[in-house]
């Protein structure tokens, strides 16, 4: 049963995201630090769930308020959203959720508003607010600009995509084939009493029936497996054999793809990973756990004169920063923080990254372009502009059969098995 302290902390996290525009990951890490470790999972569940359903609960709350809550008291609105989420998704008595929210108002410095919180929640329980026809942002808990984009580019799939957005993400592992096979590791899970299924999307992926802390995943600390979404494990399926090649993994943090490259190529390949200095510690942590040998550079990929040694690469993987519209299930704050105008900016940055990295590729070498977006403006449109502006760039079709075939690559849509990622191969002719 959530304590008032847990409710107050969750409300602060939601307020940081919805009112102040902070990222859910960063504010959760900051807000959880002073809280007892045993309350972390509960606070995270309430906060992340409330952000996931914010467009719905904001609409329902408006129906119960006689007048809008003042901007300086926005924390109260977000406390009420957290209570709405708990009523619908947590197995706790309604009276306990109501009481916890009322007491949390005092902890948040809003003792004067306890009657308001109590009145709104009791009114909601007596007569739950509803969503009527035409209120699509509330119905799908998704901003209208994104719904419109999805309907336009994925007319047969948009509803399934939104349903996936509103679901909890699975915990998927990647078997380290240097140390074990997928089937052998799944037998180890059976012996440990952990239910799992083999993914149809990736030959290395294993999805656990119930998410758990990585500290409780058998063999994780020994490098037998890594946590990585199934769709994100597909780089090797597009790159082909890696042995003996010189490889650059650009925008590599947190290092999941880098670690997989090392597992499959071992020491026969020369692998360099680069990301901004503030992010390289994540790559180091992943590679150290795998006991791998990878050169890690902290710098800007668009400034190769500062870090490139002049020797061309056989393969370049660019996992470009993007809108994240394929991973909203894992990062529900994306649909709150992202704006339609961001897409053109991401597209320009993505093209610039490819163009800056292109001279680093040897003749006959291949660049694998990846995003976690489902919007063609960041995917096929970027590759099309590259082809128009670069005489020695040739699109290479993939023989990988899964996903949706596009003009230049393959689009994996968000689904139960994996996130929404785009892959395209471009070769230097």
C-alpha positions in Angstrom: 0.0 0.0 0.0 1.6 3.3 -1.0 2.7 5.5 1.9 2.0 9.3 1.8 5.8 9.7 1.4 5.8 7.5 -1.7 2.8 9.4 -3.1 4.5 12.8 -2.5 7.7 11.6 -4.1 5.9 10.2 -7.1 4.0 13.5 -7.4 7.2 15.5 -7.4 8.6 13.3 -10.2 5.5 13.8 -12.3 5.6 17.5 -11.6 9.2 17.7 -12.7 8.3 16.1 -16.0 4.9 17.7 -16.8 5.4 21.1 -15.3 9.1 21.7 -15.6 10.0 19.6 -18.7 12.6 17.4 -17.0 13.3 13.9 -18.3 11.7 11.1 -16.4 15.0 9.2 -16.1 17.0 12.0 -14.6 14.3 13.3 -12.2 13.5 9.7 -11.0 17.1 9.1 -10.2 17.4 12.4 -8.3 14.1 12.0 -6.3 14.7 8.4 -5.3 18.1 8.9 -3.7 16.8 10.1 -0.3 13.9 7.6 -0.2 14.2 4.1 1.4 15.3 1.5 -1.2 12.2 -0.7 -0.5 9.9 2.1 -1.7 11.7 2.7 -5.0 9.8 0.3 -7.2 6.5 1.5 -5.9 7.3 5.2 -6.4 8.6 4.4 -9.9 5.5 2.5 -10.8 3.2 5.3 -9.7 5.2 8.1 -11.3 6.0 6.4 -14.6 2.4 5.1 -14.9 1.0 8.6 -14.3 3.2 10.1 -16.9 2.3 7.3 -19.4 -1.4 8.1 -18.9 -1.1 11.9 -18.3 -3.1 12.9 -21.4 -6.0 10.8 -20.2 -5.9 11.7 -16.5 -5.5 15.4 -17.1 -8.7 15.3 -19.2 -10.5 13.4 -16.5 -9.3 15.8 -13.8 -10.5 18.8 -15.6 -14.1 17.4 -15.4 -13.8 17.3 -11.6 -12.3 20.8 -11.0 -14.6 23.8 -10.5 -11.7 26.0 -11.6 -8.2 25.3 -12.8 -5.4 24.8 -10.3 -3.0 27.7 -10.1 0.3 27.3 -11.8 2.2 27.7 -8.5 0.1 24.7 -7.1 0.7 22.5 -10.2 2.1 19.9 -7.8 -1.5 19.3 -6.6 -2.7 18.5 -10.1 0.1 16.0 -10.5 -0.6 14.5 -7.1 -4.2 13.9 -8.3 -3.0 12.3 -11.5 -1.0 9.9 -9.4 -4.1 9.0 -7.4 -6.1 8.4 -10.6 -3.4 6.1 -11.8 -3.4 4.1 -8.5 -7.2 3.7 -8.6 -7.0 2.2 -12.0 -3.7 0.2 -11.9 -2.7 -0.7 -8.3 -4.1 -3.4 -6.2 -4.8 -1.1 -3.1 -8.1 -0.1 -1.5 -9.6 3.1 -2.8 -9.8 4.6 0.7 -6.1 4.0 1.3 -5.1 5.6 -2.0 -7.4 8.6 -1.1 -5.9 8.9 2.4 -2.4 8.6 1.1 -2.9 11.4 -1.4 -4.5 13.7 1.2 -1.6 13.2 3.6 0.9 13.7 0.8 -0.6 17.2 0.2 0.8 18.2 3.6 4.2 16.7 2.9 4.3 18.7 -0.4 3.7 22.0 1.6 0.0 22.2 0.6 -1.7 21.5 3.8 -4.3 24.1 3.0 -5.4 22.0 0.0 -6.1 18.7 1.8 -9.9 19.3 1.5 -9.5 20.0 -2.2 -7.6 16.8 -2.8 -10.1 14.8 -0.7 -13.1 16.4 -2.4 -11.9 15.8 -6.0 -10.9 12.2 -5.3 -14.2 11.3 -3.6 -16.2 13.0 -6.4 -14.2 10.9 -8.9 -14.9 7.7 -7.0 -18.6 8.5 -6.7 -19.0 9.4 -10.3 -15.9 8.5 -12.4 -15.2 11.0 -15.2 -15.6 9.6 -18.8 -14.1 10.2 -22.2 -16.5 11.1 -25.0 -16.2 10.8 -28.8 -13.7 13.2 -30.3 -11.5 13.4 -27.2 -8.8 11.3 -28.9 -5.8 12.6 -26.9 -7.5 11.4 -23.7 -8.7 8.2 -25.3 -5.3 7.2 -26.6 -3.2 9.1 -24.0 -1.2 10.5 -26.9 -0.8 14.0 -28.3 -2.8 14.8 -31.3 0.2 15.7 -33.5 1.7 12.2 -33.0 -1.7 10.4 -33.5 -2.0 12.3 -36.8 1.5 11.4 -37.9 1.0 7.7 -37.1 -2.3 7.5 -38.9 -0.8 9.1 -42.0 2.4 7.0 -42.2 1.1 3.7 -40.7 -2.7 3.7 -41.5 -3.0 -0.1 -40.9 -0.8 -0.2 -37.8 -1.2 3.0 -35.8 -3.7 1.6 -33.3 -1.4 -1.3 -32.4 1.5 1.1 -32.1 -0.5 3.3 -29.6 -1.6 0.2 -27.7 2.1 -0.8 -27.4 2.9 2.8 -26.2 0.5 2.3 -23.3 1.8 -1.1 -22.2 4.7 -1.9 -19.8 7.9 -2.9 -21.6 9.3 -6.4 -21.3 12.7 -7.2 -19.9 14.6 -8.8 -22.8 18.1 -10.3 -22.5 20.8 -10.9 -25.1 22.7 -14.1 -24.7 26.5 -13.7 -25.0 27.4 -16.4 -27.5 31.1 -16.2 -26.4 30.0 -17.8 -23.1 26.7 -19.6 -23.7 24.0 -20.3 -26.2 20.5 -19.0 -26.0 19.1 -22.5 -25.4 21.6 -23.3 -22.7 21.0 -20.1 -20.9 17.2 -20.7 -21.0 17.8 -24.0 -19.3 19.7 -22.2 -16.6 16.7 -19.9 -16.1 14.4 -22.9 -15.8 16.7 -24.3 -13.0 16.5 -20.9 -11.3 12.7 -20.9 -11.5 12.5 -18.0 -14.0 10.0 -18.2 -16.8 11.2 -17.0 -20.2 10.5 -17.2 -24.0 12.8 -17.2 -27.0 12.3 -14.2 -29.2 11.3 -14.7 -32.8 12.7 -11.3 -33.6 16.4 -11.8 -32.6 18.3 -15.1 -32.5 20.0 -13.9 -29.3 17.0 -12.5 -27.5 15.2 -14.0 -24.4 12.2 -12.3 -22.9 11.5 -12.8 -19.2 7.9 -13.4 -18.2 8.2 -10.9 -15.4 10.7 -8.1 -15.3 13.2 -8.2 -12.4 16.3 -6.3 -11.2 19.4 -7.1 -13.2 21.0 -8.1 -10.0 18.6 -11.0 -9.8 19.2 -12.1 -13.4 21.3 -15.3 -13.4 24.8 -14.7 -14.8 24.3 -11.0 -15.6 27.2 -9.9 -13.5 29.4 -12.5 -15.2 28.5 -11.3 -18.6 26.5 -14.3 -19.7 23.7 -12.0 -20.8 23.0 -8.3 -21.3 19.8 -6.3 -21.1 18.8 -5.2 -24.6 15.5 -4.9 -26.5 15.1 -7.6 -29.1 14.8 -5.1 -32.0 17.9 -3.3 -30.9 19.9 -6.6 -31.1 19.6 -6.8 -34.9 22.7 -4.8 -36.0 24.7 -8.0 -36.8 21.8 -9.2 -39.0 22.5 -6.1 -41.3 26.3 -5.8 -40.9 27.2 -9.4 -41.8 30.5 -11.1 -40.6 32.6 -8.8 -38.4 35.8 -10.7 -38.0 38.9 -8.8 -38.9 37.1 -5.5 -39.6 37.8 -2.0 -38.4 34.5 -0.9 -36.9 33.2 2.5 -35.5 30.1 2.5 -33.3 29.0 6.1 -33.3 26.6 7.5 -30.6 27.3 4.3 -28.8 26.1 4.9 -25.3 24.9 3.1 -23.3 27.0 0.5 -25.1 24.5 -2.4 -25.8 25.4 -2.5 -29.5 29.1 -2.1 -28.8 29.0 -5.0 -26.4 27.2 -7.2 -29.0 29.8 -6.3 -31.6 32.6 -7.4 -29.3 30.7 -10.7 -28.4 30.4 -11.6 -32.1 33.7 -10.4 -33.4 35.8 -11.0 -30.3 39.4 -9.7 -30.6 39.6 -10.3 -34.3 38.0 -6.9 -35.0 39.1 -3.4 -34.0 36.1 -1.7 -32.4 35.9 1.9 -31.5 32.9 3.4 -29.7 32.3 7.2 -29.5 29.8 9.3 -27.7 29.7 12.6 -25.8 32.1 12.7 -22.8 29.2 12.7 -20.3 27.9 9.4 -21.6 31.0 7.3 -22.1 30.9 6.0 -18.6 27.9 3.9 -19.6 29.9 2.3 -22.4 32.8 1.5 -20.0 30.4 -0.1 -17.5 29.0 -2.4 -20.2 32.3 -3.4 -21.7 34.0 -4.0 -18.4 31.2 -6.4 -17.4 31.8 -8.3 -20.6 35.6 -8.1 -20.1 35.9 -6.8 -23.6 38.5 -4.7 -25.3 37.1 -1.7 -27.1 38.6 1.8 -27.7 36.2 4.3 -26.2 36.3 8.0 -27.2 34.5 10.9 -25.5 33.8 13.4 -28.2 31.4 14.8 -30.7 30.9 12.5 -33.7 30.3 15.5 -36.0 33.9 16.8 -35.2 36.0 13.9 -36.5 39.1 16.2 -37.0 39.4 16.1 -33.2 39.4 12.4 -32.7 39.8 10.4 -36.0 43.3 8.9 -36.5 42.9 9.0 -40.3 42.6 5.2 -40.9 39.2 4.4 -42.7 36.6 2.1 -41.1 35.2 -1.0 -42.8 31.9 -0.5 -40.9 30.3 2.5 -39.2 27.2 2.1 -37.1 25.3 5.3 -36.5 22.5 5.0 -33.9 21.4 8.5 -34.4 19.6 10.7 -31.8 16.0 10.9 -32.8 12.4 11.6 -31.7 12.2 8.3 -29.8 8.8 7.6 -31.2 9.6 3.9 -31.4 10.5 3.6 -27.7 7.7 5.5 -26.0 6.7 2.4 -24.1 10.1 2.5 -22.3 10.2 6.3 -22.1 6.7 7.6 -21.6 7.8 11.2 -21.1 8.7 11.4 -24.8 5.0 11.9 -25.8 4.8 14.7 -23.2 8.1 16.5 -23.9 8.4 16.0 -27.7 6.9 18.5 -30.1 6.0 18.2 -33.8 8.5 20.8 -34.6 11.3 18.6 -33.2 11.1 16.2 -36.1 12.6 18.5 -38.7 15.4 19.4 -36.3 16.3 15.8 -35.6 16.2 15.0 -39.4 18.7 17.8 -40.1 21.0 16.7 -37.3 20.8 13.1 -38.4 21.8 14.0 -42.0 24.7 16.1 -40.7 26.0 13.2 -38.6 26.0 10.8 -41.6 27.7 13.4 -43.8 30.4 14.1 -41.2 31.1 10.4 -40.8 30.9 9.4 -44.5 34.6 10.4 -45.2 35.7 8.0 -42.5 34.3 5.0 -44.4 36.6 3.0 -46.7 35.7 2.4 -50.3 33.4 -0.7 -50.3 32.7 -0.1 -46.6 29.2 0.1 -45.2 27.4 2.5 -42.9 24.5 1.1 -40.9 22.0 3.9 -40.0 19.7 3.2 -37.1 17.0 5.2 -35.3 14.4 4.4 -32.7 11.8 6.4 -34.6 8.8 5.2 -36.6 8.6 8.4 -38.6 9.9 8.3 -42.2 11.1 11.9 -41.9 13.9 10.6 -39.7 14.4 7.4 -41.6 14.0 6.9 -45.3 13.9 10.7 -45.9 17.3 11.1 -44.3 18.8 8.3 -46.5 17.2 9.8 -49.6 18.8 13.2 -48.9 22.2 11.5 -48.4 21.9 9.7 -51.7 21.0 12.9 -53.5 23.9 14.8 -52.0 26.6 12.0 -52.0 27.7 10.6 -55.3 29.5 7.6 -53.9 26.6 6.5 -51.6 24.7 3.4 -52.7 21.7 1.9 -50.9 22.1 -1.8 -50.1 18.9 -3.9 -49.7 18.8 -6.2 -46.7 17.8 -9.8 -46.9 16.5 -9.8 -43.3 12.9 -10.9 -43.7 11.2 -9.5 -40.6 10.0 -5.9 -40.1 8.3 -3.7 -42.7 10.2 -3.1 -45.9 10.7 0.5 -46.8 12.3 2.2 -49.8 15.8 2.2 -48.3 15.6 0.0 -45.2 13.5 -2.0 -42.7 11.2 -0.6 -40.1 10.4 -2.5 -37.0 7.2 -1.3 -35.4 6.6 -1.3 -31.6 5.1 -4.6 -30.6 5.0 -7.0 -27.7 8.3 -8.5 -28.7 10.3 -5.3 -29.4 10.6 -1.6 -29.8 10.3 0.4 -33.0 13.6 0.7 -34.8 14.7 1.6 -38.3 17.7 0.1 -40.1 19.3 1.1 -43.4 22.6 0.1 -45.1 24.5 2.5 -47.3 27.7 1.4 -49.0 30.5 3.6 -50.3 30.7 2.7 -54.0 
